[in-house]
Amino acid sequence: MNQHLPVPSEAALSRTVHEIIDYVDAEGWDQPPVMFALVPTVLLAASEPSLGDQLDEGHEYTPIAQEAFPEDVQGGSPALGEFLATTSWPSSVAGCALVQEIVVLPPNAEADLDDAVLPLVTDSHSVDEAARFAAHAHPDSRRARLIAAVLRDGPAMTLLQLRPLDDDDPFAGAELRTYENLAPEVVGALYATLEAEEDD
């Protein structure tokens, strides 16, 4: 079977990420973080023949949404990082993806955040909470989705999807952006979940 497994590639990961984006778009905004296992479609078809007509065999990987995170795990929160640090996958999982809603700010807003957290620098938890509150309250903040995905021993991809504004065209496609070195901590945390394998 191994000789039929897909070779990890950016093209294959991109197809899977866009399938995930279609899925979360259908769920709408104001959703909790969600994680996906990326399973080689050939393995899934072999182990679950009843899914044959639901699988897109033209896609190397099939994303499988995982159980909801605990209620205290929110996008961008320290609890999310702590939860990822305890997560592992069986060897049949070729990669994983995380979608979380975050707040993005223009570069000139950094000074405002510094003013909010400077009095709290001795308490890292308070700093995180104050920074999140200040970011949400900032007049120039935008809601967005951060989509990060990695393949075991393969490439990573991170995309930012801005939430449409009230006056945006509701029929326009999702605006997806990427930046150099976008969310390296999240990417590193996702790779780490693939290093400690569970038994299949």
Secondary structure as GFF3:
##gff-version 3
##sequence-region A 1 200
A	DSSP	three_ten_helix	2	4	.	.	.	ID=ss1
A	DSSP	alpha_helix	10	27	.	.	.	ID=ss2
A	DSSP	beta_strand	34	40	.	.	.	ID=ss3
A	DSSP	alpha_helix	41	47	.	.	.	ID=ss4
A	DSSP	three_ten_helix	49	54	.	.	.	ID=ss5
A	DSSP	beta_strand	61	65	.	.	.	ID=ss6
A	DSSP	alpha_helix	78	84	.	.	.	ID=ss7
A	DSSP	beta_strand	89	90	.	.	.	ID=ss8
A	DSSP	beta_strand	95	104	.	.	.	ID=ss9
A	DSSP	three_ten_helix	107	109	.	.	.	ID=ss10
A	DSSP	alpha_helix	110	117	.	.	.	ID=ss11
A	DSSP	three_ten_helix	118	120	.	.	.	ID=ss12
A	DSSP	alpha_helix	124	137	.	.	.	ID=ss13
A	DSSP	beta_strand	142	151	.	.	.	ID=ss14
A	DSSP	beta_strand	156	162	.	.	.	ID=ss15
A	DSSP	beta_strand	176	177	.	.	.	ID=ss16
A	DSSP	alpha_helix	184	195	.	.	.	ID=ss17
A	DSSP	beta_strand	197	198	.	.	.	ID=ss18
###
